[in-house]
């Protein structure tokens, strides 16, 4: 990637930012499906519309309500799906069982 970005004469950070903006443009608004685990833990399934949907894991700050006070545990089981478990306190571990 460094050679390509260099040949474009654009800093790598700008290439990355542009790529994320393009993904957001393709995926906005993503489908956010709240799911409550039997333990009481609340998960969010974030389903993208394209094969780039998994990249939404890098844009969670743009999706209201899915990040906890201390972040989140994120899984990307398929190319267009993210599973997000918000971390607000130590009780998030209940959602792991």
N, C-alpha and C positions, 0 to 999 in steps of 0.2 A: 504494500500500500504506500509506503514511503516514496518509492520511485514514481508512482503514478501521481501522487499529490505534488511531488516536486516538479514533475513535468507540467502540471497545471498551474504552477506558481501560486499555490494556495496553501496556507498552513494546514497541517493534518487536522488540527482542532476544528478548523472551519469546514473541512470536508466531512468530518464526523457530525458536526452540528447540522450541516445541510442534509446529510443522509437521514438523521433522526427527524428533521422537519419534514422530509419527504414521506417517511413512514407515517408520521402523525397525520399528514394530509390524506394519505390513503386509508388510514384506519379510523379517523375521527368521524363520529364518536364510536369508540369501541363498545361492544356489548358487555356490560358488567352484570354478572349474575351472582347475587348474594346467596350463600348456602350456609345453613347452620348445622354443625356437626352435633352428634348426639351428646357430646361432652359440653355443649353450649358454646364452643368456639365458633366464631364466624369467619368463613372463608369467602373469597371472591374469585369467581371464574371470570377471566377477562378474555373474551373471544374476539380475535381479529377477523377481518373480512378477507384478508389475503394471506399468502404464504409468509409474509413478513410480520404477522401478528405476534409472534414470540418476542419480537423486538420491543413490544410495548412494555416489557419488563424494565427497560431502560428509561421509560417515560412515565413511571408510576406517579411521580409528583404532579403530573398533568391530569390525573384521573382522581376526581374528588372522592374522598372517603375511604380509599383502599389502603392507605398507609397508616400504621399505628403511630403512637407517640414516639416509639423507639424504632420505627422502621417496619420491616416485614420479612417473613420468609417467603421465598418465591420459587416456584417450580415451573418449568416449561416442558410439559410432557409431550407436546406436539408442536409443530411449526407455527400454528396460529392460536395457541392457547397458553395463558399464564394462570397459575393458581397462586393466589396471594393470601397469606395468613398474617394479618396485622399483629404487631407486637406493641401492646400497651403496658403490660406488666408480665410478671412471671406466669400468669395463668395461661398464656398462649401455648405452653407445653401440653395442655390438655387436648389441644387439637392435633397433636402428633401421634396419639395412640389409636 
